[in-house]
Amino acid sequence: MAQVRFKPNIAGFRAIRYSGPVQDVLEGIGLTVLNAANSSFTRNGGTDRPYEMTSQPGKQVNQGRWRVSVAAVSPHTIRHNAKYNTLIRALGGAQ
């Protein structure tokens, strides 16, 4: 049998993972989760946004990826997330 060799193109992987369309898809998913988490949180009728989304590049290692995260930013929101698993529910993991 012939031996097959595969040499990964690390620069190509990085170019795809940091490309604009990939960033747009990830940020779209992040915004969906952010809106779902914010809609489930009410604070005395306030209109503040208790969860925040960040979009940033990951480490520049061999196969680095673009990262999008949604996090609770205030102590009240952190407590709410710990009690009700708001972010997991916003992802659709606990329905």
C-alpha positions in Angstrom: 0.0 0.0 0.0 1.2 3.5 -0.8 2.0 5.8 2.1 0.0 9.0 2.2 1.6 12.0 3.6 -0.3 15.1 4.7 1.5 18.4 5.4 -0.8 20.9 7.0 -0.7 24.4 5.7 -0.7 26.3 9.0 -0.8 29.7 7.3 -3.9 28.6 5.3 -5.6 27.4 8.5 -5.0 30.7 10.2 -6.2 32.6 7.1 -9.5 30.8 7.1 -10.0 31.0 10.8 -9.3 34.7 10.9 -11.2 35.6 7.7 -14.1 38.1 7.7 -16.8 35.6 6.9 -15.8 33.3 9.8 -15.8 36.3 12.1 -19.2 37.4 10.9 -20.7 33.9 11.5 -19.2 33.7 15.0 -20.3 37.3 15.9 -23.8 36.4 14.6 -23.9 33.4 16.9 -22.6 35.6 19.8 -25.2 38.2 19.2 -28.0 35.6 19.2 -26.7 34.2 22.6 -26.3 37.8 23.9 -29.9 38.8 23.0 -31.3 35.6 24.4 -29.4 36.1 27.7 -30.3 39.7 28.0 -34.0 39.1 27.2 -34.2 36.6 30.1 -32.8 39.1 32.6 -34.9 41.9 34.1 -33.6 44.2 36.8 -36.3 46.3 38.4 -37.6 47.2 35.0 -34.2 48.6 34.0 -33.0 48.7 30.4 -29.3 48.1 31.1 -27.5 45.3 29.3 -26.3 42.9 31.9 -24.4 40.6 29.6 -21.6 41.7 27.2 -20.1 40.1 24.1 -16.4 40.4 23.1 -14.9 39.4 19.8 -11.1 39.1 19.6 -8.4 37.0 18.0 -7.0 34.0 19.9 -3.4 33.3 20.5 -1.2 33.2 17.4 -0.2 29.6 17.9 -0.2 27.0 15.1 -3.9 26.9 14.6 -5.2 30.0 16.4 -8.9 30.8 16.2 -11.1 33.9 16.4 -12.9 34.0 19.7 -16.3 35.3 20.6 -17.5 35.2 24.2 -20.6 36.3 26.1 -20.1 37.0 29.8 -22.0 38.4 32.8 -20.5 41.7 33.9 -22.1 42.8 37.1 -22.3 40.9 40.4 -26.0 40.7 40.2 -25.8 39.2 36.7 -23.1 36.8 37.8 -25.4 35.6 40.6 -28.4 35.3 38.2 -26.3 33.3 35.8 -25.1 30.9 38.5 -28.6 30.4 39.8 -30.5 30.0 36.6 -27.8 29.0 34.1 -28.8 31.8 31.8 -25.9 31.5 29.4 -26.2 27.8 29.0 -29.9 28.2 28.3 -29.2 31.0 25.8 -26.9 28.5 24.0 -29.8 26.1 23.8 -28.0 23.5 26.0 -30.6 23.3 28.9 -34.1 23.5 27.6 
